[in-house]
Amino acid sequence: MESADDGPEAADLHCAPDDLPDGLVVADERGRVVCFNAAAVRITALEPAAVLGRPLTEALPLEDLKGRRWWRLIDPYGGLAIRTGHPERNLLLPGNREVLVAARYVRDGRTGPVRKLIVTLRGTEARRRSERSHAELIATVAHELRSPLTSVKGFTATLLAKWERFTDDQKRLMLETVHADANRVTRLIAELLDISRIDSGRLEVRKQRVDVVAAVHRHVEAQTTAGQDPARFRTLVRRELPDLWADPDKVDQVLGNLLENAVRHGEGLVTIEVAPATLNHGREGTQVTVSDEGPGIPEESMSRVFTRFWRGSKRGGTGLGLYIVKGIVEAHGGIITVGRAPGGGARFRFTLPVGAPAHLA
């Protein structure tokens, strides 16, 4: 009689070592290599014929970053009988080839002899990319902070040293500059915190009923108050909109960034269109489109628009805004896209799902 585990469906659940994304090396109770999968071949640049059947310590001569033989340090077959494995660490193969290595012991009982030694290998490229990205983030933010902080320090030092020499108008001008620079520092720190939360999946969304049309009008008014020509903006509202439940502060952040992006990097008329939409699986949504009549975004750059440090032009900015916008929209369960507007400029379109949160439904 065939058991439930013997059918074709069960066979599909088993995977061969070569199907694994990480390198896998297995040594038997004598310390000889009995498994060396395809990923291990790729990571170590060693051929299976040169590894299989050989002692693990010779086939995979790993050293730590201080040049010490790793197998001699851990002594897997003669060391502590209660040891179950080793966490992942950075080690070196001959030729200073870096590899991330973790080990697991399979014993007879809790303190019995080692029957199998399972070693996993991973390349360091992904970690290096992450480290470079974090280093670039720190360097970018530090560079952007230096200018306003230098201004704040200079003006406050001048005011403290020569307060009586300045007129009230001069004092006001310097204090307004300090205030503006302090706001810029606050925004940069907020961006840094947002990126940290997005990367760690901890971006909190506090949903409330949001009047997205009123929010759009608010941001257009803020642009005109800052000196933009009111005739440069056009707002279109298509049909009756469903109730939108979202984080109002986060929606403001998205709208403010997209509108500022259109004004700074685009040209001509800036059109903001709000309309009902349908997301995946038939969910209702509210869609906001911001487009301009500028030169637009080259086709080859479209795929990089929402990545860190992408800049549409050399007109300043950290290149982090659109990365944060995408993180906010996706944290709401929405989608955001970029394309070419009918007038030839850039068109950013985001859609957020509507409906009250489950605890209010």
C-alpha positions in Angstrom: 0.0 0.0 0.0 1.4 3.4 -1.0 1.8 5.9 1.8 0.6 9.5 1.6 4.3 10.6 1.4 5.1 8.5 -1.6 3.0 10.2 -4.3 4.2 12.6 -7.0 3.0 15.6 -4.9 5.3 14.6 -2.1 8.3 14.2 -4.5 7.9 17.8 -5.6 8.5 18.9 -2.0 12.0 17.5 -2.0 14.8 19.5 -3.4 18.3 18.4 -4.6 21.4 20.2 -3.2 22.0 21.8 -6.6 18.6 23.6 -6.3 19.7 25.5 -3.2 20.7 29.2 -3.7 23.5 28.9 -1.1 26.6 26.8 -1.2 26.2 23.4 0.7 29.1 21.3 1.8 28.5 18.1 3.8 31.2 16.0 5.5 30.6 12.5 7.0 31.6 11.2 10.4 35.3 10.8 9.2 35.4 14.5 8.0 35.4 13.6 4.3 33.3 15.7 1.9 30.3 13.8 0.6 28.3 16.7 -0.9 29.4 19.8 -2.7 26.6 21.5 -4.6 26.6 23.7 -7.6 26.4 27.0 -5.6 29.4 25.9 -3.6 31.3 25.4 -6.9 30.3 28.9 -8.0 31.2 30.6 -4.7 34.5 28.8 -4.1 35.7 28.3 -7.7 36.6 24.7 -6.8 35.7 21.7 -8.9 33.7 18.9 -7.2 36.3 16.3 -8.3 38.9 18.2 -6.3 36.8 18.2 -3.2 34.6 15.1 -3.0 36.1 12.4 -0.9 38.8 14.5 0.5 39.1 15.7 4.2 37.1 18.8 4.6 40.1 20.6 6.3 42.1 20.1 3.1 39.4 20.5 0.5 38.2 23.8 2.1 41.2 25.4 3.8 39.4 28.3 5.4 41.2 31.0 7.4 39.8 33.9 9.6 40.6 37.5 8.9 43.7 37.2 11.2 45.2 34.4 9.1 44.3 31.6 11.6 43.2 28.2 10.3 39.5 28.0 11.0 39.1 24.2 11.2 41.9 24.1 13.8 40.2 26.8 15.9 36.8 25.1 16.0 37.9 21.5 15.9 34.5 20.2 14.8 35.2 16.5 15.5 37.2 16.7 18.6 36.0 19.9 20.3 33.2 20.5 22.8 30.6 17.7 22.7 27.8 20.1 23.4 28.5 22.3 20.4 25.7 22.4 17.8 27.2 24.7 15.2 28.7 28.1 14.4 26.9 31.3 13.3 27.7 32.9 10.0 31.0 34.7 9.8 33.4 36.2 7.1 36.3 33.8 6.3 38.9 33.6 3.6 39.7 30.9 1.0 43.1 30.6 -0.7 43.8 33.7 -2.7 42.0 35.9 -0.1 38.6 35.0 -1.6 36.0 36.1 0.9 33.1 33.9 1.8 30.4 33.8 4.5 30.4 30.5 6.3 28.1 28.9 8.8 28.3 25.4 10.2 25.9 22.9 11.8 26.8 19.6 13.6 24.6 16.5 13.4 25.3 14.3 16.4 24.2 11.0 17.8 22.2 12.3 20.7 22.9 15.6 22.4 26.6 15.0 23.2 27.3 12.1 20.9 30.0 12.0 18.1 29.5 14.1 15.0 27.9 12.1 12.3 27.6 14.9 9.7 29.1 18.4 9.5 26.9 20.7 7.3 28.5 23.9 6.1 26.7 26.7 4.2 28.5 29.2 2.0 27.4 32.5 0.7 29.2 35.1 -1.4 29.9 38.5 0.1 28.6 40.6 -2.9 25.2 41.3 -1.4 26.6 42.3 1.9 29.2 44.6 0.2 26.4 46.2 -1.8 24.5 46.9 1.3 27.5 48.3 3.1 28.3 50.6 0.1 24.7 51.7 0.1 24.7 52.6 3.8 28.1 54.3 3.4 26.7 56.4 0.5 23.6 57.2 2.5 25.7 58.5 5.4 28.0 60.5 3.1 25.0 62.0 1.3 23.2 63.1 4.4 26.4 64.3 6.1 27.1 66.5 3.0 23.5 67.8 2.9 23.6 68.6 6.7 26.9 70.5 6.5 25.6 73.5 4.5 22.6 74.4 6.7 24.5 73.7 10.0 27.4 75.9 8.8 24.9 78.7 8.1 23.1 78.3 11.4 26.4 78.3 13.3 27.7 81.4 11.4 24.6 83.5 11.8 24.1 82.6 15.5 27.7 83.3 16.3 27.5 86.7 14.4 24.3 87.7 16.3 25.7 86.7 19.7 28.9 88.7 19.1 27.5 91.8 17.4 23.8 91.9 18.4 23.8 95.7 19.1 25.3 96.5 15.7 22.5 95.2 13.6 19.1 96.8 12.8 15.9 95.0 13.6 15.4 94.2 9.9 18.9 92.7 9.7 18.3 90.6 12.8 15.0 89.3 11.4 16.6 88.4 8.0 19.3 86.4 9.8 16.9 84.7 12.1 14.6 83.8 9.2 17.6 82.2 7.5 18.5 80.3 10.6 14.8 79.1 10.9 14.8 77.9 7.3 18.1 76.1 7.6 16.9 74.4 10.9 13.8 73.2 9.0 16.0 71.8 6.3 18.0 69.9 8.9 14.8 68.6 10.4 13.6 67.4 7.0 16.9 65.6 6.3 16.8 63.8 9.7 13.1 62.8 9.0 14.2 61.4 5.6 16.9 59.4 7.3 14.5 58.0 9.8 12.0 57.1 7.1 14.6 55.2 5.1 15.6 53.3 8.2 11.9 52.3 8.9 11.3 51.4 5.2 14.4 49.2 5.0 13.5 47.4 8.2 9.8 47.1 7.4 8.8 49.2 10.4 7.2 52.1 8.7 4.0 52.7 10.7 0.8 53.7 9.0 -1.9 55.3 11.1 -5.0 55.3 9.0 -7.7 58.0 9.2 -10.3 59.4 6.7 -8.3 61.6 4.3 -9.7 64.3 2.0 -7.2 63.9 -0.7 -8.6 66.7 -2.9 -8.3 69.2 0.0 -4.7 67.9 0.5 -3.9 68.6 -3.1 -5.3 72.1 -2.9 -3.2 72.7 0.3 0.0 71.8 -1.5 -0.8 73.8 -4.5 -1.4 76.8 -2.3 1.9 76.2 -0.5 3.7 76.3 -3.8 2.0 79.6 -4.9 2.7 81.1 -1.5 6.3 80.2 -2.0 6.4 82.3 -5.2 5.1 79.9 -7.9 2.7 81.3 -10.5 -0.9 80.1 -9.7 -1.5 79.7 -13.4 1.1 77.0 -13.5 -1.1 74.5 -11.7 -4.3 72.7 -12.8 -6.3 70.4 -10.6 -8.8 67.9 -12.1 -11.1 65.7 -10.0 -12.8 62.9 -11.9 -16.2 61.7 -10.7 -17.2 61.1 -7.1 -14.4 59.7 -5.0 -14.7 56.8 -2.5 -13.7 57.4 1.1 -9.9 57.1 1.4 -8.5 55.8 4.7 -4.8 56.5 4.9 -2.1 58.2 7.1 -2.7 61.9 6.4 0.9 62.9 7.3 2.2 60.3 4.9 -0.2 61.3 2.1 1.0 64.9 2.6 4.6 63.7 2.4 3.9 61.9 -0.9 2.0 64.8 -2.4 4.5 67.4 -1.3 7.4 65.4 -2.7 5.8 64.7 -6.1 4.6 68.3 -6.5 8.0 69.8 -5.5 9.6 67.3 -7.9 7.4 68.5 -10.8 8.1 72.2 -10.0 11.8 71.8 -9.5 12.6 69.4 -12.3 9.7 69.9 -14.8 8.5 72.8 -16.9 5.2 74.3 -18.0 1.8 73.4 -16.6 1.7 71.0 -13.7 -1.5 68.9 -13.7 -2.8 67.1 -10.6 -5.6 64.6 -11.4 -7.5 62.7 -8.7 -9.8 59.9 -9.8 -11.3 56.6 -8.5 -9.4 53.5 -9.7 -9.2 49.7 -9.4 -6.2 47.9 -7.9 -5.4 44.2 -8.1 -8.1 41.7 -7.2 -10.8 44.3 -7.9 -10.1 46.5 -4.9 -11.3 50.1 -5.0 -8.7 52.8 -4.9 -8.0 56.5 -5.2 -5.5 57.5 -7.9 -3.5 60.6 -8.0 -1.5 61.6 -11.1 1.1 64.4 -11.1 2.4 65.4 -14.5 4.4 68.3 -16.1 5.4 69.5 -19.5 9.2 69.3 -19.0 11.7 67.2 -20.8 10.5 64.1 -19.0 12.6 61.1 -17.8 14.7 59.1 -20.3 13.4 55.6 -21.0 16.7 54.1 -19.8 16.2 55.8 -16.4 12.6 54.8 -15.7 13.6 51.6 -13.8 15.9 53.6 -11.5 13.6 56.5 -10.5 12.5 55.0 -7.2 16.0 53.8 -6.1 18.2 55.6 -3.6 20.2 58.6 -4.8 18.5 58.8 -8.2 18.4 62.5 -9.3 16.4 63.7 -12.3 18.7 66.6 -12.8 21.6 68.5 -11.1 19.2 70.9 -9.3 20.0 69.8 -5.8 18.3 67.3 -3.5 19.5 64.2 -1.8 18.0 61.8 -4.3 16.1 60.0 -1.5 12.6 61.5 -1.9 11.2 59.2 -4.5 12.6 56.2 -2.7 10.7 57.3 0.4 7.5 58.0 -1.6 7.5 54.5 -3.0 8.0 53.0 0.5 5.1 55.0 1.9 2.8 54.1 -0.9 3.6 50.4 -0.7 3.3 50.5 3.1 -0.4 51.5 2.5 -0.8 48.5 0.1 -0.8 50.8 -2.9 1.3 51.1 -6.1 3.2 53.9 -7.7 4.4 54.2 -11.3 6.3 56.6 -13.5 5.8 57.3 -17.2 5.6 59.9 -19.8 2.9 62.6 -19.7 0.8 63.5 -22.7 2.7 66.8 -22.8 6.0 65.0 -22.9 7.0 65.6 -19.3 7.2 63.2 -16.4 4.0 61.5 -15.0 3.9 60.0 -11.5 0.8 58.1 -10.6 0.1 56.5 -7.2 -3.0 54.5 -6.2 -4.0 53.8 -2.6 -6.7 51.3 -1.6 -9.8 52.7 0.0 -12.0 51.5 2.8 -12.0 51.7 6.5 -9.5 49.6 8.6 -10.7 46.2 9.7 -11.3 47.3 13.3 -13.7 50.0 12.0 -15.4 48.1 9.2 
